[in-house]
Amino acid sequence: MRDTARADRDYADTLDAIAVNAIPDNPVASVWPRLSADDGLIVLDGHRLVPPLPARAEILALPHSGHPGTQKALWNASQMVFWPGLRNKIIQRVAACAACQSVRPSLPVEPEIVTTANHPMQKLGAHMFTFAGHEFVLFVDWILGYTLIKR
């Protein structure tokens, strides 16, 4: 990783800027006060690695290992690494992963209500409501649409 960091000119420039506390003109400027250098690598908050660009694709696989789903992969990454755009990369990776999608919890399909009625007043809908301090029941015939209200 350190060899990759040394070979990445933008990464090396950011390391130099950290050494002299000069805010660089690049995406990590938004978290500048939280960055430090540790043995040739950039670290956020003292424990999250900010990897050089060429190493990010390989590192992106780590929080996703085991196919934990989006939220767990985001949490895993937040404990290990940081770079601008990491959140979106993880969301895209999980969304594109067939294994994650196959075990993803989904909303249950609402059952279709099939109603058959052959003649009027065979099937009714009912609704209870209060109006002007009085309680009412509304009945609707499903075939004719006839309504009846009783107090």
Order of alpha helices (4+ residues) and beta strands (2+ residues): alpha-alpha-beta-beta-beta-alpha-alpha-alpha-alpha-beta-beta-beta
